[in-house]
Amino acid sequence: MAVPFTLLGLDHIVLRVCHIDRMMGFYQSVLGCTLEKIQAEIGLYQLRAGRHLIDLIPLDGTLGRLGGAGPGEQGRNLEHFCLEITPFNDAAIRAHLAAHGVTVGSTGIRNGAQGEGPSIYLTDPEGNNVELKAAP
């Protein structure tokens, strides 16, 4: 049976978080996301990341309580997610992240939805791995 739709890509990702203020600060101040919407009554904080959204849900909120144990030393909610960026200036990215106390991994040529290109890995304040990858 044929699938009755065409996938266009990721629309959003949802992270269950322990410290909403720290995570909002990181994604806004360090990565440049903008606040899209807050639905405090259900515990949903949406950040715009280019064409996509990163939703943060605190563990003590209505939505956050639905998922059981949250991220911690024994595990994460996902392996990593990738944000496409432009321009990709390795030295400038490293300097910016260092100024915010963010430790980064090595830069490498990696494959993604738009093909191969340079990317760098970092970790957010709650241990989620984030890849920043050059747009083609």
BELWO-V336634 format. One record per backbone hydrogen bond with DSSP energy under -0.5 kcal/mol. CO is the residue of the C=O (numbers start at 1). NH is the residue of the N-H. E is the energy in kcal/mol with one decimal. If there is no record, write none. Layout:
BEGIN
co: {CO & CO}
nh: {NH & NH}
e: {E & E}
END
This chain:
BEGIN
co: {11 & 13 & 15 & 15 & 17 & 18 & 19 & 20 & 21 & 22 & 23 & 24 & 25 & 25 & 26 & 26 & 27 & 28 & 34 & 37 & 39 & 39 & 39 & 42 & 44 & 45 & 46 & 46 & 47 & 48 & 49 & 52 & 53 & 53 & 54 & 55 & 56 & 57 & 58 & 58 & 61 & 63 & 64 & 65 & 72 & 75 & 79 & 81 & 83 & 85 & 87 & 88 & 89 & 90 & 91 & 92 & 93 & 94 & 95 & 96 & 97 & 97 & 98 & 101 & 103 & 106 & 108 & 108 & 110 & 112 & 115 & 117 & 118 & 119 & 120 & 121 & 122 & 124 & 128 & 129 & 130 & 131 & 131 & 132 & 133}
nh: {53 & 55 & 17 & 57 & 59 & 20 & 23 & 24 & 25 & 26 & 27 & 28 & 29 & 30 & 30 & 31 & 33 & 32 & 48 & 46 & 42 & 43 & 44 & 63 & 39 & 56 & 36 & 37 & 54 & 34 & 52 & 49 & 13 & 55 & 47 & 15 & 45 & 17 & 61 & 64 & 65 & 66 & 67 & 68 & 75 & 72 & 129 & 131 & 133 & 135 & 89 & 90 & 93 & 94 & 95 & 96 & 97 & 98 & 99 & 100 & 100 & 102 & 101 & 103 & 123 & 121 & 110 & 119 & 117 & 115 & 112 & 110 & 134 & 108 & 132 & 105 & 130 & 127 & 124 & 81 & 122 & 83 & 133 & 120 & 85}
e: {-1.7 & -3.4 & -0.5 & -2.7 & -2.5 & -0.5 & -2.3 & -2.9 & -2.4 & -2.2 & -2.5 & -2.1 & -2.9 & -0.7 & -1.8 & -1.6 & -2.9 & -0.8 & -3.6 & -3.2 & -1.6 & -1.1 & -1.3 & -2.2 & -3.2 & -2.9 & -2.8 & -1.4 & -2.6 & -1.7 & -1.6 & -3.5 & -1.6 & -0.5 & -2.2 & -3.1 & -2.2 & -2.2 & -1.9 & -0.6 & -2.3 & -1.1 & -1.1 & -0.9 & -1.2 & -2.4 & -0.6 & -2.7 & -2.5 & -2.4 & -0.8 & -0.7 & -2.7 & -2.7 & -2.3 & -2.3 & -2.7 & -2.6 & -2.1 & -0.8 & -0.7 & -2.9 & -1.9 & -0.5 & -0.7 & -0.6 & -0.7 & -2.2 & -1.8 & -1.9 & -0.9 & -2.8 & -2.7 & -2.1 & -2.9 & -2.8 & -3.0 & -2.2 & -2.5 & -1.5 & -2.5 & -3.2 & -0.6 & -2.0 & -3.3}
END
